[in-house]
Structure formats: C-alpha cells, structure tokens
Amino acid sequence: MPRDHLKGAKDYYDVIVVGSGLAGLTAANMLARFGISVLLLEHHYQLGGMATWFKRKGGHIFDISLHGFPIGMIKSCRRYWTKEIADNIHQLKGIRFDNPQFNFWTTFDRQDFTDKLVNHFGVLRGTVEAFFDRLRKMNYYDKVEITTRDLFKEYFPGRTDVWRLLMEPIAYANGSTLDDPAITYGIVFSNFMSKGVYIYQGGTDDMVGKMKADLIQNGCDVRIMSLVEKVLVENGRVGGVVVNGRTIRSRAVISNAGLMNTIFKLAGEDNFPASYIEDAKKVRLNNSSCQVYMGLKKREKIDYMGDLFFTSTAQEFDSDALCAKKITSRTYSFYYPDTRPGSDRYAIVSSTNANYEDWASLSDEEYEKDKKHLIDDTLDALEGYLPDIRKKIDWIEAGTPRTFQHYTRHMGGATFGTKFEGLPVSMSLPDHVSGFYHAGSVGIIMSGWLGTINYGVIVANKVASWMSGQGEQS
C-alpha cells in the first residue's frame, strides 16, 4: 500500500498554501502565528522550492542556490522566522571577477564599488554617488520609464567595462537584462550595495529544517509528497484544492507555484475575465540555469579561491551571450568546511544562465551527450584556476533547465520566475477570484531569497486583512 501523505489532514483549513518555496513557507508561518489554521502542501519530498539541496553518496551535500543574498535577509528572518536562523547569516567578503575587461577582488558593497569605479575605472566620484543615490530612491511602485541600458548610458556612456561590473552579478542573481526596466536592476543592486553579499552558514538543509520546526510549532499542518492538481473556484470565489485526489476545503488559497501554472493549470483561464487572461498571456518567463556540482574527496582541499567568482571569456557583457548554450560566462560558488560548521568537506558549484528552449527539444541521447559536454567544459574552464581539480573530485553531476522544470514544475524551468510585467498580474489575482492569492518569484524584483520572503510577508498580510473583513467586499 502506498503511503497516505494526507493521513490525519482535516477536511477544512482557513488557508491552504500550495508550494513551499520561501514565499510560501513565510506566508504560511506568518498566518499560523496569527492563529489562522494553515495547510502547507508541497509536491516534492522536501521543502524549500529553489532554496533546496540534495545529498549524494560519499557524504556530499550540494546547495542549489545558497550563495548569496543581501543583508536584509537578517532582518526578515529575525522578524518573520527566528533569531536562531537570523544569527546564522554571515557576510561573504571574497567576491572575485576575471574577464577580458578587469580582474580584481571586491567586498561587493557601496564603499568598495565606489572605490573601484573611481580609482580603477576612472569615473568621477560625483557621477558614482549620483548613480547610487538614484538607485536607492527606486521602489516597485514607481512608473517604469527607462531600461537598465538607458540608465547606464545616462551615467556611464560607452563604458561597457563599468556596465559589466554593475550588471553581471545581478543577471546571475535575478535574471535581469540590459533591456529590462531599470527598476528591476536598481532595487536588487541597491540592496546588495547596502552591506554586501551574505550566506546562511549551516547549509540550506539546516535553514529549511529550522523553518519547518518553526512552522510546526506555530500550528501549521505541513505535508510533503502532496501534489495539488486543481484549485477549486466556485462562483468567483476560491473553495479549496484537490490534492492527491482528495478535496480539501478552505476560505483562502495562496499559490506559491509559478504564476503561469497558477492561472492556467491550477485554476484554469475560464475562471478569470478575458482582459486578465490577455494580460497574463503577455507575461514573459525569465531565463533558466545550468549548474555543475562538484564534490571533493575526503581530506582533499583547495586553497581559498574566494566565495563567489564571476568569470567570463566574452569581450563585453552581453545578456544574450550570458544565456547561450555555448558558454562564455560562469559563476563559481565555493563551499568551504565552515559553510557547514563541523564538516571537513569542500564543494564547488558552477552556475550559468541558460535558455530552456536550448535543452527542451533534445532527444534523451542528445540530452545526456550535452550534459556530459557541460561537465567536461566546466572542468576544462575550472582547471585554469585549479590545475589539479580533476584529481580531487569524486562526485560530479549537472543540472539543466529540464532538471529545474522537473523538480519545481515551473514552466520553462524559469529559475527567476517572470519578467517585470508578471508582478501586477500576480498581485491582482484576488481582484478576479476572491480569496485566491499568489506569492513567488515574479517581476524579477520579487525573486531570490530576500525578494520571495518579503513577497510572502506582503501576501500573508493581505490574506489576514481580507479574512478579518477588510476588503472582503471587493
């Protein structure tokens, strides 16, 4: 008999949360703290969404997306999770760049970037300060008027080396391009410039484990291996979900699934006005990713290589080239033993932005061949910095856009959710189906660990307000 993962679950909850990415986890936790009955449903065997990990024989643990996030994570985790989680967040100070235009280390904060821009690149200090001040004033309610390319041309005309310094790390952080609205770049970059890049010391497994414990302590009913097949919509109101073939009723539903899945698969477009569906169909998915996971043998070490290492052989930054299957740019995340206190293991994860379409149509034979090429090409590139690395590795594997699509069920394996136009579509969901909300990686701004946590907070507050009677008439 297969295990019943819904055994003991009630037939009704005040709120059902579909998906356990950081937005879903945080929304569920906040609502449970408010005394609202919450059922959290996750189709995978572990929680976390893209903030996840996997284990392999030989004692290897690989984090999918641990490096890195802004200092705001400390405040958000302390306020919406626990002090213990917040206290495990520490700064990464070894950020490196190596490309045809420059090669140096940075602490990736405003003070050091100002120094680099003035003394290395020769930009006037007044121009640098005006640029940073402009970014700090941006917020996601602003009217979008210019692209990031326009913004760079205004402050640093013709300086593609400066554009690369400013843009490349953010493209890896949230998938934004030079031709996306400047707001999608400015807010995220400004968050990092506040105090640099941070990491959760202990590994994603430890963090998500602590989050699960807090959820349960606050009374949330947490279920894994529970696939939501349908969100019930009745007479313009949400009524619950069908999960693992069972109907469970609720007053509100928060979907932490991808925005397009939420609208077109879980609810169905027939439940929305034609104008809303027209807007939803215009939403573009963001790019996906490839990663190569490398685990070192026991007792093998590497010298300190920095924490995040942005490398490229491309002559200039190019958003299209960054996602091309012919790889010119990679980011290496180095995991040292102190990443997981008590461990003596080293790991390296190579990340590249990628297009789902380049991988989706391959035959199984072509797919395995191209994955092997991805691994070999990555090792060749890494040997330029660690000549003996092949001898030290005893586990290596690759993840592709198809991998991310399989495990997250995101359409197109969209690592960073949707482009900017997805944000208003996501936020206006309850205007069309009462009690139905979305929280997740949308609009590029609300992506990454900090963005999705904060979006979960925003949505939880909206749901709590709606349930208390405010806005229930809308």
C-alpha positions as CSV (number, residue, x, y, z in Angstrom):
1,M,0.0,0.0,0.0
2,P,1.4,3.4,-0.9
3,R,1.8,5.8,2.0
4,D,-1.0,8.3,2.5
5,H,0.8,11.6,2.9
6,L,-2.5,13.3,3.8
7,K,-3.4,10.9,6.6
8,G,-4.8,12.9,9.5
9,A,-5.3,16.1,7.4
10,K,-8.5,17.9,8.1
11,D,-11.2,18.5,5.5
12,Y,-11.1,22.3,6.0
13,Y,-8.5,24.9,6.8
14,D,-8.7,28.7,6.8
15,V,-5.8,28.9,4.3
16,I,-4.1,26.4,2.1
17,V,-0.7,27.3,0.8
18,V,0.3,25.5,-2.4
19,G,4.1,25.1,-2.7
20,S,6.9,25.6,-0.1
21,G,9.3,28.0,-1.7
22,L,10.5,30.7,0.6
23,A,7.4,32.9,-0.2
24,G,5.1,30.0,0.6
25,L,6.9,29.0,3.7
26,T,7.0,32.6,5.0
27,A,3.3,33.3,4.2
28,A,2.3,30.0,5.9
29,N,4.4,30.8,9.0
30,M,3.0,34.3,9.4
31,L,-0.6,33.2,9.1
32,A,-0.1,30.4,11.5
33,R,1.4,32.9,14.0
34,F,-1.8,34.9,13.6
35,G,-3.8,31.9,14.8
36,I,-5.2,31.1,11.4
37,S,-5.4,27.4,10.5
38,V,-3.0,26.7,7.6
39,L,-2.3,23.6,5.5
40,L,1.0,23.8,3.6
41,L,1.2,21.4,0.6
42,E,4.5,20.5,-1.2
43,H,4.6,18.1,-4.1
44,H,8.3,17.3,-3.6
45,Y,9.8,15.1,-0.8
46,Q,11.4,18.1,0.9
47,L,10.5,21.7,1.5
48,G,12.2,24.8,0.1
49,G,11.4,25.1,-3.6
50,M,14.5,26.5,-5.3
51,A,16.1,27.0,-1.9
52,T,17.0,23.4,-1.6
53,W,19.8,20.9,-1.5
54,F,20.5,17.3,-2.4
55,K,22.8,14.6,-1.0
56,R,25.0,12.1,-2.8
57,K,27.0,9.0,-1.7
58,G,30.3,9.7,-0.2
59,G,28.9,12.3,2.2
60,H,28.3,15.1,-0.3
61,I,25.7,17.7,0.2
62,F,25.1,20.3,-2.6
63,D,23.1,23.5,-2.1
64,I,21.2,24.6,-5.2
65,S,21.1,28.4,-4.6
66,L,22.8,29.2,-1.3
67,H,25.1,32.0,-2.5
68,G,24.1,34.8,-1.8
69,F,21.6,37.4,-0.7
70,P,21.6,41.0,0.7
71,I,21.8,41.9,4.4
72,G,18.1,42.4,4.5
73,M,17.8,38.6,4.9
74,I,18.9,39.0,8.5
75,K,16.1,41.4,9.4
76,S,13.5,39.4,7.5
77,C,14.5,36.1,9.1
78,R,14.6,37.6,12.6
79,R,11.2,39.2,12.2
80,Y,9.3,36.5,10.3
81,W,11.2,33.4,11.4
82,T,13.5,33.0,14.3
83,K,16.6,34.7,15.9
84,E,18.4,31.4,15.5
85,I,18.0,31.5,11.8
86,A,19.0,35.1,11.5
87,D,22.1,34.6,13.6
88,N,23.4,32.0,11.1
89,I,23.5,34.6,8.3
90,H,27.1,35.8,7.6
91,Q,28.8,38.1,5.1
92,L,30.9,36.8,2.2
93,K,33.8,39.1,1.6
94,G,35.6,37.2,-1.1
95,I,33.9,38.2,-4.4
96,R,36.1,38.0,-7.5
97,F,35.9,39.0,-11.2
98,D,38.0,37.7,-14.0
99,N,37.2,38.7,-17.6
100,P,38.9,40.5,-20.5
101,Q,38.0,43.9,-19.1
102,F,39.1,43.6,-15.5
103,N,40.3,41.3,-12.8
104,F,40.1,42.0,-9.1
105,W,38.5,41.2,-5.7
106,T,35.7,43.2,-4.0
107,T,33.6,43.1,-0.9
108,F,30.7,43.9,-3.1
109,D,29.3,46.9,-1.2
110,R,28.9,50.6,-2.0
111,Q,32.1,51.7,-0.4
112,D,34.3,49.3,-2.2
113,F,32.4,49.6,-5.5
114,T,32.8,53.4,-5.3
115,D,36.5,52.9,-4.8
116,K,36.7,50.6,-7.8
117,L,34.7,52.9,-10.0
118,V,36.7,56.0,-9.1
119,N,40.2,54.6,-8.8
120,H,40.2,51.6,-11.1
121,F,37.7,52.7,-13.8
122,G,38.4,56.5,-13.5
123,V,34.8,57.6,-13.1
124,L,34.1,60.9,-11.4
125,R,33.1,60.4,-7.8
126,G,30.2,62.8,-8.2
127,T,28.8,60.6,-11.0
128,V,29.2,57.5,-8.9
129,E,27.4,59.0,-5.9
130,A,24.6,60.3,-8.1
131,F,24.1,56.9,-9.6
132,F,23.9,55.1,-6.3
133,D,21.6,57.7,-4.9
134,R,19.3,57.3,-7.9
135,L,19.1,53.5,-7.3
136,R,18.3,54.0,-3.6
137,K,15.2,56.0,-4.4
138,M,13.7,53.3,-6.6
139,N,10.7,51.2,-5.4
140,Y,8.5,48.8,-7.2
141,Y,5.5,51.1,-7.2
142,D,7.4,53.5,-9.5
143,K,6.3,54.1,-13.0
144,V,8.6,52.2,-15.3
145,E,10.1,54.6,-17.9
146,I,13.7,53.6,-18.8
147,T,15.6,50.4,-19.2
148,T,18.8,49.4,-17.4
149,R,20.7,50.1,-20.7
150,D,19.3,53.6,-20.8
151,L,20.3,54.1,-17.1
152,F,23.9,53.0,-17.8
153,K,24.1,55.2,-20.9
154,E,23.0,58.2,-18.8
155,Y,25.7,57.8,-16.2
156,F,28.4,55.8,-17.9
157,P,28.1,56.3,-21.6
158,G,30.3,54.0,-23.7
159,R,31.8,52.3,-20.6
160,T,30.9,48.7,-21.2
161,D,33.5,47.7,-18.6
162,V,31.6,49.6,-16.0
163,W,28.3,48.1,-17.3
164,R,29.8,44.6,-16.8
165,L,30.8,45.3,-13.3
166,L,27.4,46.6,-12.4
167,M,25.3,44.2,-14.3
168,E,26.8,40.7,-14.5
169,P,26.3,39.7,-10.8
170,I,22.7,40.9,-10.9
171,A,22.0,39.0,-14.0
172,Y,23.1,35.9,-12.1
173,A,21.1,36.9,-9.0
174,N,17.7,37.6,-10.7
175,G,18.0,37.0,-14.5
176,S,17.6,40.7,-15.4
177,T,19.0,42.0,-18.7
178,L,20.1,45.4,-20.0
179,D,16.7,45.8,-21.7
180,D,14.5,45.1,-18.7
181,P,13.1,48.0,-16.8
182,A,15.8,49.8,-14.8
183,I,13.7,49.3,-11.6
184,T,14.3,45.5,-11.8
185,Y,18.0,46.1,-11.7
186,G,18.1,49.1,-9.4
187,I,16.3,47.8,-6.4
188,V,18.2,44.5,-6.3
189,F,21.6,46.0,-6.9
190,S,20.9,48.7,-4.2
191,N,20.0,46.0,-1.7
192,F,23.4,44.3,-2.2
193,M,25.3,47.6,-2.1
194,S,23.9,48.3,1.4
195,K,26.3,45.8,3.1
196,G,27.4,43.2,0.5
197,V,26.6,39.5,0.0
198,Y,25.5,37.1,2.7
199,I,25.2,33.4,3.1
200,Y,23.4,31.1,5.5
201,Q,26.1,29.3,7.5
202,G,25.0,25.7,8.1
203,G,23.6,24.9,4.6
204,T,20.1,25.1,3.1
205,D,19.2,21.8,4.8
206,D,19.8,23.3,8.2
207,M,17.9,26.5,7.4
208,V,14.8,24.8,5.9
209,G,14.9,22.3,8.8
210,K,14.7,25.1,11.3
211,M,11.9,26.8,9.3
212,K,9.9,23.5,9.2
213,A,10.3,23.2,13.0
214,D,9.0,26.8,13.5
215,L,6.0,26.2,11.2
216,I,5.0,23.1,13.1
217,Q,5.5,24.9,16.5
218,N,3.2,27.6,15.2
219,G,0.5,25.1,14.4
220,C,0.9,24.8,10.6
221,D,0.0,21.4,9.1
222,V,3.0,20.6,6.8
223,R,2.6,17.9,4.1
224,I,5.1,16.8,1.5
225,M,4.6,14.5,-1.5
226,S,1.2,16.2,-1.8
227,L,0.6,17.3,-5.4
228,V,-2.2,19.9,-5.9
229,E,-4.0,19.0,-9.1
230,K,-6.6,21.8,-9.0
231,V,-7.6,24.9,-7.2
232,L,-11.4,25.0,-6.8
233,V,-13.1,28.1,-8.0
234,E,-16.8,28.4,-7.3
235,N,-18.9,31.5,-8.3
236,G,-15.9,33.8,-8.4
237,R,-14.5,32.6,-5.0
238,V,-11.8,30.1,-4.1
239,G,-13.2,27.0,-2.4
240,G,-10.1,24.8,-1.7
241,V,-8.0,22.4,-3.6
242,V,-7.8,18.9,-5.0
243,V,-4.6,17.3,-3.7
244,N,-3.5,13.7,-4.3
245,G,-7.1,13.1,-5.5
246,R,-8.6,14.4,-2.3
247,T,-10.7,17.5,-1.9
248,I,-9.8,19.8,1.0
249,R,-11.8,23.0,1.5
250,S,-10.5,26.4,2.6
251,R,-11.5,30.0,2.7
252,A,-8.3,31.2,1.0
253,V,-5.6,29.7,-1.1
254,I,-2.1,31.1,-1.6
255,S,-0.3,29.6,-4.6
256,N,3.5,29.5,-4.4
257,A,3.6,27.7,-7.7
258,G,4.8,29.5,-10.8
259,L,2.5,32.3,-11.9
260,M,1.5,30.7,-15.2
261,N,0.9,27.4,-13.6
262,T,-1.3,29.1,-11.0
263,I,-3.5,30.8,-13.6
264,F,-3.6,28.3,-16.5
265,K,-3.2,24.9,-14.8
266,L,-4.3,25.1,-11.2
267,A,-7.3,27.5,-11.6
268,G,-8.0,27.5,-15.3
269,E,-8.4,30.5,-17.5
270,D,-12.2,30.1,-17.7
271,N,-12.4,31.4,-14.1
272,F,-10.9,34.8,-15.0
273,P,-12.0,37.8,-17.1
274,A,-10.8,37.9,-20.6
275,S,-8.8,41.1,-20.0
276,Y,-6.9,39.5,-17.1
277,I,-6.1,36.4,-19.2
278,E,-4.9,38.7,-22.0
279,D,-2.5,40.4,-19.6
280,A,-1.4,37.1,-18.2
281,K,-0.6,35.7,-21.7
282,K,1.7,38.7,-22.3
283,V,3.8,37.8,-19.2
284,R,7.3,36.6,-20.3
285,L,9.1,33.9,-18.4
286,N,12.6,34.6,-17.2
287,N,15.6,32.5,-18.1
288,S,16.6,29.3,-16.5
289,S,20.0,27.9,-15.4
290,C,22.6,25.2,-15.7
291,Q,24.7,24.1,-12.8
292,V,27.6,21.7,-12.3
293,Y,28.0,20.2,-8.8
294,M,31.5,19.1,-7.8
295,G,32.3,17.3,-4.6
296,L,35.9,16.9,-3.4
297,K,37.2,13.6,-1.9
298,K,37.6,13.3,1.8
299,R,40.7,15.0,3.1
300,E,41.2,16.8,-0.2
301,K,41.4,20.6,0.0
302,I,41.6,23.7,-2.2
303,D,43.2,27.0,-1.5
304,Y,40.9,29.9,-0.8
305,M,39.5,30.9,-4.1
306,G,37.0,33.5,-2.9
307,D,33.4,32.8,-2.2
308,L,31.8,33.9,-5.4
309,F,33.9,34.0,-8.6
310,F,32.5,35.6,-11.7
311,T,34.4,34.5,-14.8
312,S,34.0,35.2,-18.5
313,T,35.9,35.0,-21.7
314,A,33.4,37.3,-23.6
315,Q,34.9,40.6,-24.6
316,E,32.0,42.5,-23.2
317,F,28.8,41.9,-21.2
318,D,26.0,40.6,-23.4
319,S,22.7,39.5,-21.9
320,D,22.0,37.1,-24.8
321,A,25.5,35.6,-24.7
322,L,25.2,35.1,-20.9
323,C,22.3,32.6,-21.6
324,A,23.8,31.0,-24.7
325,K,24.5,27.2,-24.8
326,K,28.0,28.0,-25.9
327,I,29.2,29.1,-22.5
328,T,31.4,32.1,-22.1
329,S,30.5,33.2,-18.6
330,R,30.3,31.2,-15.4
331,T,30.0,31.9,-11.7
332,Y,31.7,29.6,-9.2
333,S,30.3,29.2,-5.7
334,F,33.0,27.8,-3.4
335,Y,31.8,25.9,-0.3
336,Y,34.4,25.5,2.4
337,P,34.1,23.5,5.5
338,D,32.9,26.5,7.6
339,T,29.9,26.7,5.3
340,R,28.6,23.8,7.4
341,P,30.3,24.0,10.8
342,G,31.6,20.6,11.9
343,S,32.2,19.5,8.3
344,D,35.6,19.0,6.6
345,R,34.2,18.8,3.1
346,Y,34.7,21.1,0.1
347,A,32.3,21.6,-2.8
348,I,32.2,23.8,-5.9
349,V,29.1,24.7,-7.9
350,S,29.4,26.3,-11.3
351,S,26.4,28.2,-12.5
352,T,25.4,29.6,-15.9
353,N,22.3,31.3,-17.0
354,A,20.5,29.3,-19.8
355,N,17.6,29.1,-22.1
356,Y,15.0,26.4,-21.6
357,E,14.5,26.1,-25.4
358,D,18.1,25.0,-25.9
359,W,17.5,21.9,-23.8
360,A,13.8,21.1,-24.1
361,S,13.7,19.5,-27.5
362,L,16.8,17.3,-27.2
363,S,16.3,13.5,-27.5
364,D,17.4,11.5,-24.5
365,E,20.6,10.6,-26.2
366,E,21.4,14.2,-27.2
367,Y,20.5,15.4,-23.7
368,E,22.9,13.1,-22.0
369,K,25.6,13.9,-24.5
370,D,25.2,17.7,-24.0
371,K,25.1,17.2,-20.2
372,K,28.5,15.4,-20.4
373,H,29.8,18.2,-22.6
374,L,28.6,20.7,-20.0
375,I,30.5,18.9,-17.3
376,D,33.7,18.4,-19.3
377,D,33.7,22.1,-20.5
378,T,33.2,23.2,-16.9
379,L,36.2,21.2,-15.7
380,D,38.3,22.5,-18.5
381,A,37.5,26.1,-17.5
382,L,38.0,25.4,-13.8
383,E,41.4,23.9,-14.4
384,G,42.6,27.3,-15.5
385,Y,42.3,28.3,-11.8
386,L,42.7,25.0,-10.1
387,P,45.0,22.9,-12.3
388,D,44.7,19.6,-10.3
389,I,40.9,19.8,-9.6
390,R,40.1,16.7,-11.7
391,K,42.2,14.6,-9.3
392,K,40.5,15.9,-6.2
393,I,36.8,15.4,-7.3
394,D,35.0,12.1,-6.6
395,W,31.4,13.3,-7.4
396,I,30.2,15.5,-10.3
397,E,26.9,15.9,-12.0
398,A,25.0,18.6,-13.9
399,G,21.5,20.2,-13.6
400,T,19.9,21.8,-16.6
401,P,16.7,23.8,-17.3
402,R,15.0,20.5,-17.7
403,T,16.1,19.5,-14.3
404,F,14.7,22.6,-12.7
405,Q,11.4,22.2,-14.7
406,H,11.1,18.6,-13.4
407,Y,11.6,19.4,-9.7
408,T,9.9,22.8,-9.5
409,R,7.2,22.3,-12.2
410,H,8.0,25.9,-13.3
411,M,7.1,26.3,-16.9
412,G,10.3,26.6,-18.9
413,G,12.3,25.8,-15.8
414,A,12.2,29.6,-15.1
415,T,14.7,29.9,-12.3
416,F,13.8,33.5,-11.7
417,G,10.1,33.4,-12.3
418,T,8.7,36.1,-14.7
419,K,9.7,39.4,-16.2
420,F,8.5,42.6,-14.6
421,E,5.0,42.5,-16.1
422,G,4.3,39.4,-14.0
423,L,4.2,41.4,-10.8
424,P,0.9,43.3,-11.4
425,V,-0.7,40.1,-12.7
426,S,0.4,38.3,-9.6
427,M,-0.7,41.0,-7.2
428,S,-4.1,41.5,-8.8
429,L,-5.1,37.8,-8.7
430,P,-7.5,38.1,-5.8
431,D,-9.3,41.0,-7.6
432,H,-10.6,38.4,-10.0
433,V,-11.1,35.3,-7.8
434,S,-11.9,36.2,-4.2
435,G,-9.6,34.6,-1.7
436,F,-7.1,33.5,-4.3
437,Y,-3.5,34.8,-3.9
438,H,-0.1,34.3,-5.5
439,A,3.3,34.7,-3.9
440,G,6.5,33.7,-5.6
441,S,9.3,34.7,-7.9
442,V,7.7,37.3,-10.2
443,G,8.7,40.6,-11.7
444,I,12.4,39.9,-11.2
445,I,12.3,42.2,-8.1
446,M,10.4,39.6,-6.1
447,S,12.9,36.8,-6.9
448,G,15.9,35.5,-5.0
449,W,15.7,34.6,-1.3
450,L,15.1,38.0,0.1
451,G,12.6,39.0,-2.6
452,T,10.4,36.0,-2.2
453,I,10.5,36.0,1.6
454,N,9.3,39.6,1.5
455,Y,6.6,38.9,-1.1
456,G,5.4,36.1,1.2
457,V,5.1,38.7,4.0
458,I,3.1,41.1,1.8
459,V,0.7,38.4,0.7
460,A,0.2,37.0,4.2
461,N,-0.7,40.4,5.5
462,K,-3.2,40.8,2.6
463,V,-4.8,37.5,3.4
464,A,-5.0,38.2,7.1
465,S,-6.6,41.6,6.4
466,W,-9.1,40.1,3.9
467,M,-10.1,37.4,6.3
468,S,-10.7,39.9,9.1
469,G,-13.2,41.6,6.9
470,Q,-11.2,44.4,5.3
471,G,-11.6,44.2,1.5
472,E,-14.0,41.3,1.7
473,Q,-16.5,43.2,-0.4
474,S,-14.0,43.6,-3.3
